[in-house]
């Protein structure tokens, strides 16, 4: 039996490697569709993208349904597996982030190009490559084990993930039988390194905020009113500077309520991951590692909360400056929460902090997007997670090294809560893929190994049932 399994394992990898060029061609065709969910002018492209992946899924043996979700379209697909096998729902997405063509150097965002083992283009890694890996996993498993092999499989390909999935909860509640499952596999995450497979066991939550400080009623000449007028840019800068203490920790009272101390077991899992600071800064193009003292970089990424300023706007950021005191200054904040925190508590702590540190003479407005906030999630240990780890080792041809987290967020907790099912994470992205930035790309090795891992996972889960 062991020899037969090894031969089948080799067959899955051989099937996918032989079709690598076809996988790249199909992904390139999909990347050409600019399915930017945040841009109303791209609505029709989102519809085109949904139809594209639905056709690919039908070709791989799935039945498909297109589900309207606001101005977007979410794709649902389903196929039967082996008798008695569990039902698995895969969550991924087909919408992409806005791109600034002038900032791309390898290619235009929606003109995919292959260079040195990477396919460049918006959505290549986040998350069209991840979604397409599922199509090829099913083709590989059917070719090797037969068309009825594997689990009962459902795919939910979200059309609004990049804008916070505002209609996902309604979709799940409107037709619970359609999405009912034993397990959710969340495919919109990163792996550690191309040759260091590591399962993701946690995902941070997300909450966004916008802080606007008002100054004069209109822009005023800095010479005419300088020294006697509230300058909102200066006020905002002082407030933002107080978000963190001198040790790099978040200085908001009550912000860390609920954050549990790092367990010895979790610390050992993180420590088992290979980490070279120079390699990390090279791959992420971040130049230097900073952050909260007393915690390692991996702990800061996955088990500690964070607040980042992701945009600042005041005065004349573009064009010829006018030498005026601006009437307002605005900052956008990205807040990442961790296990045992709740976003509403964090939001309340931030409101109280801003009210306390804001100068009395300043007028301000704090807006928090709690409607689309995403809670943190930790995958429970057990047979599903064990099966994923075995599949990850088989798909990559080497043992796993430690267990990591996902520093970004997603609707994992929502899916688990609404479907009453555990969630495990399996993505094909890498930190160097430039998600949300210019020159996004996917390493083709991760595309092939990701598809192989998924094929092994479906086999593992079916065999264990």
C-alpha positions in Angstrom: 0.0 0.0 0.0 2.9 2.4 0.8 4.4 1.8 -2.6 1.0 2.5 -4.3 0.6 5.7 -2.3 4.1 6.9 -3.2 3.4 6.2 -6.9 0.1 8.1 -6.7 1.9 11.0 -4.9 4.4 11.1 -7.7 1.6 10.9 -10.3 -0.1 14.0 -8.8 3.1 16.0 -9.0 3.9 14.7 -12.5 0.4 15.6 -13.8 0.7 19.2 -12.5 4.3 19.7 -13.6 3.5 18.5 -17.1 0.7 21.1 -17.3 2.6 24.0 -15.7 2.6 26.0 -19.0 -1.1 25.5 -19.4 -1.7 26.6 -15.8 0.3 29.8 -16.5 -1.6 30.5 -19.7 -5.0 30.1 -17.9 -3.9 32.3 -15.0 -2.6 34.9 -17.4 -5.9 35.0 -19.2 -7.7 35.6 -15.9 -5.2 38.2 -14.7 -6.0 40.2 -17.8 -9.5 40.9 -16.5 -9.2 44.0 -14.2 -11.8 42.9 -11.6 -11.2 45.8 -9.2 -14.1 45.7 -6.7 -13.4 49.1 -5.3 -13.8 50.8 -8.7 -17.5 51.3 -9.9 -16.2 51.7 -13.4 -14.8 48.1 -13.3 -18.1 46.5 -12.3 -18.5 44.8 -15.6 -15.0 43.4 -15.3 -15.9 41.9 -12.0 -18.8 40.1 -13.8 -16.5 39.0 -16.5 -14.1 37.6 -13.9 -16.9 35.7 -12.2 -18.0 34.1 -15.5 -14.4 33.3 -16.3 -13.7 31.2 -13.2 -17.2 29.7 -13.3 -16.3 28.3 -16.8 -13.0 26.9 -15.6 -14.7 25.2 -12.6 -17.4 23.7 -14.9 -14.6 22.3 -17.1 -13.1 20.7 -14.0 -16.3 18.9 -13.2 -18.1 21.4 -10.9 -21.6 22.7 -11.2 -21.7 26.5 -10.7 -24.0 29.3 -9.7 -23.4 33.0 -9.9 -24.7 34.9 -6.8 -25.2 38.6 -6.9 -23.5 40.4 -4.0 -24.1 44.1 -4.0 -22.6 45.4 -7.3 -20.3 42.3 -7.4 -20.8 38.6 -8.3 -19.7 35.7 -6.1 -19.3 32.3 -7.6 -20.5 29.1 -6.0 -19.3 25.7 -7.3 -19.9 22.2 -6.1 -19.0 18.6 -7.0 -19.6 15.2 -5.4 -16.7 13.2 -3.9 -16.3 9.7 -2.6 -19.2 8.1 -0.6 -19.0 9.0 3.1 -16.3 11.7 2.6 -16.7 15.0 4.4 -18.0 18.1 2.8 -15.5 20.9 2.5 -16.2 24.5 1.6 -13.3 26.5 0.1 -13.3 30.2 0.5 -11.2 32.4 -1.9 -11.8 35.4 -4.0 -11.6 36.8 -7.6 -11.6 40.5 -7.0 -8.4 42.5 -6.9 -7.0 45.7 -5.5 -6.7 49.0 -7.4 -3.3 49.4 -9.1 -1.4 52.5 -10.1 0.1 51.7 -13.5 2.8 54.4 -13.2 4.3 52.6 -10.2 4.7 49.3 -12.0 8.1 48.5 -13.5 7.9 44.8 -14.6 4.7 45.2 -16.6 1.4 47.0 -16.7 -1.0 45.7 -13.9 -3.3 43.8 -16.2 -0.7 42.8 -18.9 0.7 39.6 -17.3 4.3 38.7 -18.1 6.4 35.7 -17.1 9.9 36.4 -15.9 12.4 34.2 -14.0 9.8 31.8 -12.7 7.3 34.5 -11.7 4.1 35.6 -13.3 3.6 39.3 -12.8 0.2 41.0 -12.8 -2.5 42.3 -10.4 -4.2 39.3 -8.8 -1.7 36.7 -9.9 -1.0 35.8 -6.2 -3.9 37.6 -4.4 -5.9 35.6 -5.0 -6.5 34.4 -8.6 -3.5 32.1 -8.4 -4.8 30.6 -5.2 -8.3 30.1 -6.6 -7.0 28.5 -9.8 -4.8 26.1 -7.8 -8.1 24.5 -6.6 -9.2 23.9 -10.2 -6.0 22.2 -11.1 -6.0 20.2 -7.8 -9.3 18.7 -8.8 -8.1 17.9 -12.3 -5.0 16.2 -10.9 -6.9 14.2 -8.3 -9.5 13.1 -10.9 -6.8 12.0 -13.3 -4.9 10.0 -10.8 -7.6 8.6 -8.4 -10.7 8.8 -10.6 -13.5 11.3 -11.1 -15.3 10.4 -7.9 -12.2 10.6 -5.6 -11.8 13.1 -2.8 -14.2 15.0 -0.6 -17.6 16.6 -1.4 -16.2 20.0 -2.5 -17.8 23.4 -2.5 -16.1 26.6 -3.6 -17.1 30.1 -2.6 -15.2 32.6 -4.8 -15.9 36.0 -3.3 -16.3 39.1 -5.5 -15.9 41.6 -2.7 -13.1 40.4 -0.5 -10.9 43.4 -1.2 -13.6 45.8 0.0 -14.3 43.8 3.2 -16.9 41.3 1.9 -19.8 43.5 3.0 -22.5 41.1 1.6 -20.9 37.8 2.6 -22.8 37.4 5.9 -26.1 38.0 4.1 -25.2 35.4 1.4 -24.4 32.8 4.1 -27.6 33.5 6.1 -29.9 33.5 3.0 -29.2 29.9 2.0 -27.5 28.0 4.9 -28.1 24.6 3.2 -26.1 25.6 0.1 -23.0 26.4 2.2 -23.3 23.7 4.8 -20.1 21.9 5.4 -17.9 20.0 7.8 -14.8 22.1 7.2 -13.8 25.4 5.7 -10.5 25.7 3.8 -9.5 29.4 3.6 -7.3 30.1 0.6 -6.2 33.7 0.8 -3.1 33.5 2.9 0.7 33.4 2.7 3.3 30.7 3.3 6.6 31.3 5.0 9.2 30.5 2.3 9.1 28.6 -1.0 11.2 25.8 0.4 10.0 26.0 4.0 6.3 24.8 4.1 4.5 25.8 7.3 0.8 25.7 8.0 -1.0 28.8 9.0 -2.9 28.3 12.2 -4.1 31.8 13.0 -5.4 34.9 11.3 -5.4 38.4 12.8 -8.5 40.5 12.7 -8.9 43.8 10.9 -10.5 47.1 11.7 -10.0 50.3 9.8 -10.4 53.9 11.0 -10.2 57.4 9.5 -9.2 60.3 11.7 -9.9 63.8 10.3 -8.8 67.0 12.1 -10.3 70.3 11.1 -8.5 73.6 11.3 -9.6 76.9 9.7 -12.9 77.0 7.7 -10.8 77.1 4.5 -7.2 76.9 3.4 -5.6 80.2 4.6 -2.3 81.9 3.7 0.4 80.7 6.1 1.9 84.2 6.2 -1.4 85.9 7.0 -2.5 83.5 9.8 0.7 81.6 10.8 1.2 81.3 14.6 -2.4 82.0 15.6 -4.4 79.3 13.7 -4.9 75.7 14.5 -2.8 73.7 12.0 -4.6 70.4 11.6 -1.5 68.7 10.0 0.5 69.4 13.2 -2.3 68.4 15.5 -2.8 65.1 13.6 0.9 64.4 13.6 1.1 64.9 17.4 -1.9 62.6 18.0 -0.5 59.9 15.7 2.9 60.0 17.4 1.1 59.1 20.7 -0.3 55.8 19.3 2.9 54.0 20.3 5.2 54.2 23.2 9.0 54.5 23.1 9.4 50.7 23.1 7.2 50.4 20.0 4.2 49.0 21.9 0.6 50.4 21.4 0.0 53.0 24.0 -3.8 53.1 24.0 -5.2 52.2 27.5 -7.3 49.0 27.3 -6.2 48.2 23.8 -4.5 44.9 24.9 -7.4 43.7 27.1 -7.9 40.0 26.4 -4.6 39.4 24.7 -3.3 36.2 26.2 0.4 35.7 27.1 2.3 33.7 24.5 2.2 30.0 25.4 5.4 27.9 25.5 3.9 25.6 22.8 3.1 28.5 20.4 6.5 30.1 21.0 8.2 26.8 20.1 6.1 26.6 16.9 7.2 30.0 15.8 10.8 29.5 16.8 10.9 26.4 14.6 10.4 28.5 11.5 13.7 29.5 9.9 14.3 33.3 10.1 17.1 35.3 8.6 16.6 39.1 9.2 18.6 40.0 6.1 16.6 37.5 4.0 13.3 38.9 5.4 14.1 42.5 4.6 15.3 41.5 1.1 12.2 39.5 0.3 9.8 42.1 1.7 11.8 45.1 0.6 11.4 46.7 4.1 15.0 47.7 4.7 15.0 47.3 8.5 13.1 45.4 11.1 11.4 47.5 13.9 8.6 47.0 16.4 7.6 46.2 19.9 10.5 45.4 22.2 10.4 42.1 24.1 8.9 40.2 21.1 10.5 38.5 18.1 9.6 39.6 14.6 7.5 36.5 14.1 5.6 37.2 17.3 5.0 40.8 16.3 3.6 39.6 13.0 1.2 36.9 14.2 0.4 37.0 17.9 0.7 40.7 18.7 -1.8 43.4 17.7 -0.7 46.3 15.5 -1.8 49.8 14.4 -0.4 51.2 11.1 -0.9 54.6 9.5 -1.6 53.7 5.9 -2.3 57.1 4.5 -1.8 60.8 5.4 -3.3 63.7 3.6 -3.0 67.4 4.2 -2.3 70.5 2.2 -1.0 70.0 -1.4 0.4 66.5 -1.6 0.6 66.8 -5.4 1.2 69.6 -7.8 2.5 73.1 -6.9 2.3 73.9 -3.2 0.4 77.1 -2.3 1.9 78.0 1.1 -1.4 77.6 3.0 -2.4 76.2 6.3 -4.8 73.4 5.3 -8.3 73.4 6.5 -8.1 69.7 7.4 -5.7 66.8 7.7 -6.7 63.1 7.5 -5.1 59.8 8.4 -6.3 56.3 7.7 -5.4 53.6 10.2 -5.2 49.8 9.8 -5.7 48.0 13.0 -4.8 44.3 13.4 -6.2 42.4 16.3 -5.3 39.0 17.7 -6.9 36.1 19.5 -9.2 37.0 22.4 -9.5 40.6 21.3 -12.9 41.9 20.0 -13.0 44.7 17.5 -15.8 46.6 19.3 -13.7 46.7 22.5 -10.7 47.9 20.5 -12.9 50.5 18.7 -14.1 51.8 22.1 -10.5 52.0 23.4 -9.4 54.0 20.3 -12.4 56.4 20.6 -11.6 57.1 24.3 -7.9 57.6 23.6 -8.4 60.0 20.7 -10.8 62.0 22.8 -8.3 62.2 25.6 -5.2 63.3 23.6 -6.9 65.6 21.1 -6.2 69.3 22.0 -9.3 71.1 23.1 -9.0 73.7 20.4 -9.1 71.1 17.6 -12.2 69.7 16.0 -12.0 66.2 14.8 -14.0 63.3 13.4 -13.2 59.6 14.0 -14.8 57.1 11.7 -14.5 53.3 12.3 -15.6 50.7 9.7 -17.1 48.3 12.3 -19.7 47.0 9.8 -16.9 45.2 7.8 -14.5 44.6 10.6 -13.1 41.1 10.8 -12.5 39.2 14.0 -9.3 37.2 14.6 -9.4 33.4 14.3 -7.3 30.5 15.5 -7.7 27.0 13.9 -8.5 24.4 16.4 -6.1 21.4 16.6 -7.5 18.1 15.5 -7.8 15.7 12.6 -8.5 18.3 10.0 -5.4 20.3 10.8 -3.4 17.1 11.0 -4.6 16.1 7.5 -3.6 19.6 6.2 -0.1 19.3 7.6 0.4 15.8 6.1 -0.9 17.2 2.7 1.4 20.2 3.0 4.5 18.0 3.4 3.4 15.7 0.5 2.6 18.6 -1.8 6.0 20.3 -1.2 8.0 17.1 -0.9 9.6 18.0 2.4 8.5 18.1 6.1 6.8 21.2 7.5 8.8 23.6 9.6 6.9 25.0 12.6 3.5 26.7 12.4 3.0 30.3 11.4 0.1 32.8 11.4 -1.4 35.2 8.8 -0.6 38.8 9.6 -3.4 40.1 7.4 -7.1 39.4 7.9 -10.1 37.9 6.2 -13.6 36.6 7.0 -12.4 33.3 8.6 -14.1 33.9 11.9 -17.3 34.9 10.1 -17.3 31.7 8.1 -16.7 29.5 11.1 -19.4 31.2 13.1 -22.1 31.2 10.4 -21.4 27.7 9.1 -20.6 26.2 12.5 -17.5 24.6 11.1 -13.7 24.8 11.8 -11.5 26.7 9.4 -8.0 25.7 8.3 -5.8 27.9 6.1 -4.0 26.9 2.9 -2.6 29.6 0.6 0.0 29.9 -2.1 1.3 33.4 -1.5 4.7 34.5 -0.3 5.7 37.7 1.5 7.7 38.8 -1.6 4.6 38.6 -3.9 3.8 42.3 -3.4 0.1 41.9 -2.5 -1.7 45.3 -2.8 1.5 46.9 -4.2 3.2 47.4 -7.5 4.6 44.5 -9.4 2.5 41.8 -7.8 3.6 38.3 -8.8 3.3 34.6 -8.0 6.2 32.1 -7.8 5.2 29.3 -10.2 6.6 26.7 -7.8 4.0 27.8 -5.2 1.2 27.5 -7.8 2.2 23.9 -8.7 2.9 22.9 -5.1 -0.2 24.5 -3.8 -2.4 22.5 -6.3 -0.5 19.3 -5.3 -1.1 20.0 -1.6 -4.8 20.5 -2.2 -5.1 17.3 -4.1 -3.4 15.5 -1.3 -5.6 17.2 1.3 -8.8 16.0 -0.5 -7.4 12.5 -0.6 -6.3 12.6 3.1 -9.7 13.8 4.3 -11.6 11.2 2.2 -9.4 8.4 3.5 -9.8 9.4 7.1 -13.6 9.5 6.9 
